[in-house]
């Protein structure tokens, strides 16, 4: 059993008074075996936001990365709305600590990293974030645009393949077309 878990969570918001109203939540969970995860959630206020999880085998590395994240956001003008540091002793307490916005989205591999014997049946792995933490679009690469000559070559190749397939079919069946 990997309980108790050390749980630290910080919620921050940024507003420039005009259009930018963003949130950033960072959570550090450290297991008794010193493995840890950092769960980051960010986006526009009122939206579910993006989610990213980092796994660490060494507690000290996770703690230093967590501190860097917090200092980076505070340096960019985010204000701390709430912080929560506690010890979690059961799966129900862990679920409540993460809350309804994060718990259902946590992948099984992240949970098993900190609690090896937790039941993760039915959990999916995360899709990669669509936006980075600064709001920059990370989405799919732009679609490839084909030139007219490439399209014409592809059509000719397909027509030739169709002719070859028809000739092969006719040759393999001497009674083809005789009804």
C-alpha positions in Angstrom: 0.0 0.0 0.0 1.4 3.4 -0.9 -0.7 5.5 1.5 -0.4 8.1 3.0 0.2 10.5 0.2 1.4 14.1 0.6 -0.8 16.3 -1.4 -0.1 20.0 -2.3 -2.3 22.0 -4.5 -2.2 25.7 -5.7 -4.8 27.5 -7.7 -3.8 30.7 -9.5 -5.6 33.2 -11.7 -4.5 35.9 -14.2 -6.6 38.8 -15.4 -5.3 41.8 -17.3 -8.7 43.6 -17.0 -9.4 43.3 -20.7 -9.8 39.9 -22.4 -7.4 37.6 -20.6 -9.0 35.7 -17.8 -7.0 32.5 -17.2 -6.5 29.9 -14.4 -3.6 27.6 -13.5 -3.9 24.8 -11.1 -0.8 22.8 -10.0 -0.9 19.8 -7.8 2.0 17.8 -6.4 1.3 14.3 -5.0 4.2 12.4 -3.3 3.8 8.7 -2.4 5.3 7.0 0.6 7.9 5.3 -1.8 9.1 8.8 -2.8 7.6 8.6 -6.3 5.6 11.7 -7.3 3.4 13.2 -10.0 2.7 16.8 -10.9 -0.8 17.5 -12.3 -1.2 20.8 -14.2 -4.5 22.2 -15.4 -4.8 25.5 -17.2 -7.1 27.4 -19.5 -9.8 30.1 -19.6 -11.8 30.7 -16.5 -15.1 28.8 -16.9 -13.7 26.2 -19.2 -12.4 22.7 -18.3 -9.0 23.5 -19.6 -6.0 21.4 -20.6 -4.4 18.8 -18.4 -0.8 17.6 -18.3 0.8 15.1 -15.9 4.5 14.6 -15.2 5.8 11.5 -13.3 8.9 11.6 -11.2 10.8 8.7 -9.6 12.6 11.0 -7.2 10.6 13.3 -4.7 13.3 16.0 -4.6 13.2 16.5 -8.4 9.4 16.7 -8.4 9.4 19.3 -5.6 12.0 21.5 -7.3 10.0 21.3 -10.6 6.8 22.2 -8.7 8.5 25.2 -7.1 9.8 26.4 -10.5 6.3 26.1 -11.9 4.8 28.2 -9.1 7.5 30.8 -9.2 7.2 31.0 -13.0 3.5 31.7 -12.9 3.7 34.2 -10.0 6.4 36.0 -12.0 4.1 36.3 -14.9 1.5 38.1 -12.8 -0.7 35.2 -11.6 -2.2 35.6 -8.2 -2.7 32.7 -5.8 -6.4 32.1 -5.1 -6.0 29.1 -2.9 -3.5 26.6 -1.6 -4.0 23.2 0.1 -1.4 21.0 1.7 -2.5 17.8 3.4 -2.0 14.1 3.8 -4.3 11.7 1.9 -4.9 8.3 3.4 -7.6 6.6 1.2 -8.7 6.5 -2.5 -11.8 8.4 -1.6 -9.8 11.2 0.1 -7.6 11.3 -3.0 -10.6 11.6 -5.3 -12.0 14.4 -3.2 -8.7 16.2 -3.0 -8.3 16.2 -6.8 -11.9 17.2 -7.3 -14.5 16.6 -10.0 -12.6 18.6 -12.7 -9.4 16.5 -12.5 -10.2 13.1 -11.0 -12.2 11.6 -13.9 -9.5 12.8 -16.4 -6.5 11.3 -14.6 -5.1 8.4 -16.6 -4.5 5.0 -14.9 -0.8 5.1 -15.4 -0.4 8.3 -13.4 -2.5 6.9 -10.5 -0.6 3.6 -10.5 2.7 5.6 -10.4 1.8 6.9 -6.9 -0.5 4.1 -5.7 0.6 0.8 -7.2 -2.5 -1.3 -6.2 -5.2 1.2 -7.2 -8.0 0.0 -9.5 -7.7 1.9 -12.8 -10.1 -0.2 -14.9 -12.0 2.0 -17.4 -9.5 4.9 -17.3 -8.1 6.2 -20.6 -4.7 7.8 -21.2 -4.7 11.5 -21.8 -4.9 13.1 -25.2 -2.0 15.5 -25.7 -2.8 19.1 -24.8 -4.1 21.3 -27.7 -2.7 24.5 -26.2 0.5 25.0 -24.2 0.5 26.8 -20.8 0.9 30.2 -22.4 -2.2 29.7 -24.6 -0.3 29.0 -27.8 -2.0 26.5 -30.2 -0.2 23.2 -30.3 -2.8 21.4 -32.5 -2.3 19.3 -35.5 0.2 20.2 -38.1 -1.2 22.1 -41.1 -2.7 19.9 -43.8 -0.4 19.2 -46.8 -1.3 20.9 -50.0 -0.8 18.9 -53.1 0.1 20.4 -56.4 -1.9 19.9 -59.6 0.8 17.7 -61.1 0.9 15.5 -57.9 -2.9 15.1 -58.1 -2.8 14.3 -61.8 -0.1 11.7 -61.3 -2.0 10.1 -58.4 -5.2 9.9 -60.6 -3.2 8.4 -63.5 -1.6 5.8 -61.2 -5.1 4.9 -59.8 -6.6 4.6 -63.3 -3.7 2.3 -64.4 -4.1 0.2 -61.2 -7.8 -0.1 -62.0 -7.1 -1.2 -65.6 -4.6 -3.8 -64.5 -7.1 -5.2 -61.9 -9.8 -5.4 -64.6 -7.5 -7.2 -67.1 -6.4 -9.6 -64.3 -10.1 -10.3 -63.5 -11.0 -10.9 -67.2 -8.0 -13.2 -67.7 -8.7 -15.3 -64.7 -12.4 -16.0 -65.7 -12.9 -17.2 -69.3 -16.7 -17.1 -68.8 -16.6 -13.4 -67.6 -19.4 -11.4 -69.3 -21.2 -14.4 -70.8 -24.7 -14.5 -69.3 
